[in-house]
């Protein structure tokens, strides 16, 4: 399948100004979703006072993957998001529902 979907670059590579995940990004919807997932993940981890190692242990998602999602280095897959949402009891995906708007 052609890689015309711009996944050959990491989400953080669409950064125009500032620091990930609170930076201004290029007009790439996927990168903006990845940015919001990373920001929500960081807030959820901090709210519980857990380390990345603790989130990894509880969720089964590797520490490296969690760190890479937080840093915008990888495109987070759905199973990873689902496992993290379950253990953190939060919505990480920025949905279109009234209670879960993108921030």
C-alpha atoms as an extended CHARMM CRD file, in Angstrom:
* protein
*
       103  EXT
         1         1  UNK       CA              0.0000000000        0.0000000000        0.0000000000  PROA      1               0.0000000000
         2         2  UNK       CA              1.3900000000        3.4410000000       -0.8510000000  PROA      2               0.0000000000
         3         3  UNK       CA              2.4490000000        5.6020000000        2.0500000000  PROA      3               0.0000000000
         4         4  UNK       CA              0.6950000000        8.6850000000        0.7460000000  PROA      4               0.0000000000
         5         5  UNK       CA             -1.0340000000        9.0080000000        4.1110000000  PROA      5               0.0000000000
         6         6  UNK       CA              1.9920000000       10.8350000000        5.5520000000  PROA      6               0.0000000000
         7         7  UNK       CA              2.7930000000        8.1220000000        8.1260000000  PROA      7               0.0000000000
         8         8  UNK       CA              6.4000000000        8.0810000000        6.9760000000  PROA      8               0.0000000000
         9         9  UNK       CA              6.8910000000       11.0230000000        9.3700000000  PROA      9               0.0000000000
        10        10  UNK       CA              6.2410000000       10.8100000000       13.0990000000  PROA      10              0.0000000000
        11        11  UNK       CA              3.4740000000       12.9560000000       14.5970000000  PROA      11              0.0000000000
        12        12  UNK       CA              5.9790000000       15.3210000000       16.2290000000  PROA      12              0.0000000000
        13        13  UNK       CA              7.6300000000       15.9250000000       12.8560000000  PROA      13              0.0000000000
        14        14  UNK       CA              4.5730000000       18.0050000000       11.9090000000  PROA      14              0.0000000000
        15        15  UNK       CA              5.5480000000       20.5010000000       14.6210000000  PROA      15              0.0000000000
        16        16  UNK       CA              5.8310000000       24.1070000000       13.4310000000  PROA      16              0.0000000000
        17        17  UNK       CA              6.4360000000       25.9540000000       16.6850000000  PROA      17              0.0000000000
        18        18  UNK       CA              6.7180000000       25.0810000000       20.3690000000  PROA      18              0.0000000000
        19        19  UNK       CA              7.2830000000       21.8320000000       22.2140000000  PROA      19              0.0000000000
        20        20  UNK       CA              5.3700000000       18.5740000000       21.8450000000  PROA      20              0.0000000000
        21        21  UNK       CA              2.5880000000       17.9290000000       22.8060000000  PROA      21              0.0000000000
        22        22  UNK       CA              1.5200000000       21.5640000000       23.2310000000  PROA      22              0.0000000000
        23        23  UNK       CA              3.0540000000       22.8260000000       19.9800000000  PROA      23              0.0000000000
        24        24  UNK       CA              1.5280000000       24.3690000000       16.9110000000  PROA      24              0.0000000000
        25        25  UNK       CA              1.3480000000       21.6930000000       14.2190000000  PROA      25              0.0000000000
        26        26  UNK       CA              1.1390000000       21.6390000000       10.4600000000  PROA      26              0.0000000000
        27        27  UNK       CA             -2.3520000000       21.0610000000        9.0580000000  PROA      27              0.0000000000
        28        28  UNK       CA             -2.3150000000       17.2680000000        9.4720000000  PROA      28              0.0000000000
        29        29  UNK       CA             -5.3870000000       15.8680000000       11.2120000000  PROA      29              0.0000000000
        30        30  UNK       CA             -3.6710000000       12.6260000000       12.2540000000  PROA      30              0.0000000000
        31        31  UNK       CA             -0.7910000000       14.4700000000       13.9020000000  PROA      31              0.0000000000
        32        32  UNK       CA             -3.2630000000       16.6490000000       15.7860000000  PROA      32              0.0000000000
        33        33  UNK       CA             -5.1130000000       13.5740000000       17.0410000000  PROA      33              0.0000000000
        34        34  UNK       CA             -1.7880000000       12.0210000000       18.1130000000  PROA      34              0.0000000000
        35        35  UNK       CA             -0.9350000000       15.2830000000       19.8850000000  PROA      35              0.0000000000
        36        36  UNK       CA             -4.2360000000       15.2390000000       21.7850000000  PROA      36              0.0000000000
        37        37  UNK       CA             -3.8310000000       11.5560000000       22.7160000000  PROA      37              0.0000000000
        38        38  UNK       CA             -0.3360000000       12.3070000000       24.0720000000  PROA      38              0.0000000000
        39        39  UNK       CA             -1.5510000000       15.3040000000       26.0810000000  PROA      39              0.0000000000
        40        40  UNK       CA             -4.4910000000       13.3540000000       27.5500000000  PROA      40              0.0000000000
        41        41  UNK       CA             -2.2330000000       10.3980000000       28.3460000000  PROA      41              0.0000000000
        42        42  UNK       CA              0.2310000000       12.6520000000       30.1910000000  PROA      42              0.0000000000
        43        43  UNK       CA             -2.5740000000       14.2820000000       32.2090000000  PROA      43              0.0000000000
        44        44  UNK       CA             -4.0540000000       10.8840000000       33.1380000000  PROA      44              0.0000000000
        45        45  UNK       CA             -0.6940000000        9.4970000000       34.2540000000  PROA      45              0.0000000000
        46        46  UNK       CA              0.0890000000       12.6140000000       36.2780000000  PROA      46              0.0000000000
        47        47  UNK       CA             -3.3930000000       12.6690000000       37.8700000000  PROA      47              0.0000000000
        48        48  UNK       CA             -2.8110000000        9.1810000000       39.2560000000  PROA      48              0.0000000000
        49        49  UNK       CA              0.7510000000        9.8620000000       40.2960000000  PROA      49              0.0000000000
        50        50  UNK       CA              1.8850000000        6.7670000000       38.4170000000  PROA      50              0.0000000000
        51        51  UNK       CA              5.1780000000        6.2610000000       36.6630000000  PROA      51              0.0000000000
        52        52  UNK       CA              5.3690000000        5.0800000000       33.0700000000  PROA      52              0.0000000000
        53        53  UNK       CA              6.5890000000        1.7480000000       34.4530000000  PROA      53              0.0000000000
        54        54  UNK       CA              3.4360000000        1.4440000000       36.5770000000  PROA      54              0.0000000000
        55        55  UNK       CA              1.1690000000        2.2390000000       33.6190000000  PROA      55              0.0000000000
        56        56  UNK       CA              3.0800000000       -0.3400000000       31.6040000000  PROA      56              0.0000000000
        57        57  UNK       CA              2.7130000000       -2.9990000000       34.2750000000  PROA      57              0.0000000000
        58        58  UNK       CA             -1.0090000000       -2.3960000000       34.6720000000  PROA      58              0.0000000000
        59        59  UNK       CA             -1.8380000000       -2.0470000000       30.9590000000  PROA      59              0.0000000000
        60        60  UNK       CA              0.5120000000       -4.5150000000       29.3030000000  PROA      60              0.0000000000
        61        61  UNK       CA              1.7530000000       -1.7410000000       26.9840000000  PROA      61              0.0000000000
        62        62  UNK       CA              5.5380000000       -1.5100000000       26.9200000000  PROA      62              0.0000000000
        63        63  UNK       CA              7.2630000000        1.3960000000       28.6370000000  PROA      63              0.0000000000
        64        64  UNK       CA              8.9870000000        2.2230000000       25.3660000000  PROA      64              0.0000000000
        65        65  UNK       CA              5.6730000000        2.4770000000       23.5150000000  PROA      65              0.0000000000
        66        66  UNK       CA              4.1560000000        4.6970000000       26.2180000000  PROA      66              0.0000000000
        67        67  UNK       CA              7.2060000000        6.9710000000       26.1430000000  PROA      67              0.0000000000
        68        68  UNK       CA              7.1530000000        7.1290000000       22.3500000000  PROA      68              0.0000000000
        69        69  UNK       CA              3.4440000000        8.0290000000       22.3190000000  PROA      69              0.0000000000
        70        70  UNK       CA              4.0710000000       10.7500000000       24.9010000000  PROA      70              0.0000000000
        71        71  UNK       CA              6.9680000000       12.0820000000       22.8030000000  PROA      71              0.0000000000
        72        72  UNK       CA              5.0730000000       11.9540000000       19.4880000000  PROA      72              0.0000000000
        73        73  UNK       CA              7.5640000000        9.5060000000       18.0040000000  PROA      73              0.0000000000
        74        74  UNK       CA              5.0400000000        6.8430000000       16.9580000000  PROA      74              0.0000000000
        75        75  UNK       CA              1.5100000000        6.5990000000       15.5990000000  PROA      75              0.0000000000
        76        76  UNK       CA             -0.4140000000        5.0050000000       18.4580000000  PROA      76              0.0000000000
        77        77  UNK       CA             -2.4950000000        1.9940000000       17.4080000000  PROA      77              0.0000000000
        78        78  UNK       CA             -6.0480000000        1.3010000000       18.5340000000  PROA      78              0.0000000000
        79        79  UNK       CA             -5.2010000000       -1.6470000000       20.7770000000  PROA      79              0.0000000000
        80        80  UNK       CA             -2.6280000000        0.4580000000       22.6250000000  PROA      80              0.0000000000
        81        81  UNK       CA             -5.1460000000        3.2570000000       23.1130000000  PROA      81              0.0000000000
        82        82  UNK       CA             -7.8170000000        0.7850000000       24.2630000000  PROA      82              0.0000000000
        83        83  UNK       CA             -5.4890000000       -0.8310000000       26.8160000000  PROA      83              0.0000000000
        84        84  UNK       CA             -4.3450000000        2.5350000000       28.1660000000  PROA      84              0.0000000000
        85        85  UNK       CA             -7.9040000000        3.8940000000       28.3540000000  PROA      85              0.0000000000
        86        86  UNK       CA             -9.0270000000        0.8210000000       30.2840000000  PROA      86              0.0000000000
        87        87  UNK       CA             -6.3050000000        0.9680000000       32.9260000000  PROA      87              0.0000000000
        88        88  UNK       CA             -6.3800000000        4.7720000000       33.2720000000  PROA      88              0.0000000000
        89        89  UNK       CA            -10.1990000000        4.9390000000       33.1200000000  PROA      89              0.0000000000
        90        90  UNK       CA            -10.1660000000        7.9460000000       30.7680000000  PROA      90              0.0000000000
        91        91  UNK       CA            -10.9410000000        8.6900000000       27.1350000000  PROA      91              0.0000000000
        92        92  UNK       CA             -7.6650000000        9.2960000000       25.3470000000  PROA      92              0.0000000000
        93        93  UNK       CA             -9.1170000000        9.4650000000       21.8540000000  PROA      93              0.0000000000
        94        94  UNK       CA            -10.4890000000       12.9570000000       21.1500000000  PROA      94              0.0000000000
        95        95  UNK       CA            -14.0160000000       12.0560000000       20.1700000000  PROA      95              0.0000000000
        96        96  UNK       CA            -16.8410000000       14.0720000000       18.7660000000  PROA      96              0.0000000000
        97        97  UNK       CA            -19.1360000000       13.4670000000       21.7270000000  PROA      97              0.0000000000
        98        98  UNK       CA            -20.1350000000       16.5450000000       23.7730000000  PROA      98              0.0000000000
        99        99  UNK       CA            -18.3020000000       15.2800000000       26.8640000000  PROA      99              0.0000000000
       100       100  UNK       CA            -15.1000000000       14.4220000000       25.0130000000  PROA      100             0.0000000000
       101       101  UNK       CA            -14.1460000000       17.2860000000       22.7070000000  PROA      101             0.0000000000
       102       102  UNK       CA            -10.6030000000       17.8100000000       21.4160000000  PROA      102             0.0000000000
       103       103  UNK       CA             -8.8120000000       20.3430000000       23.6060000000  PROA      103             0.0000000000
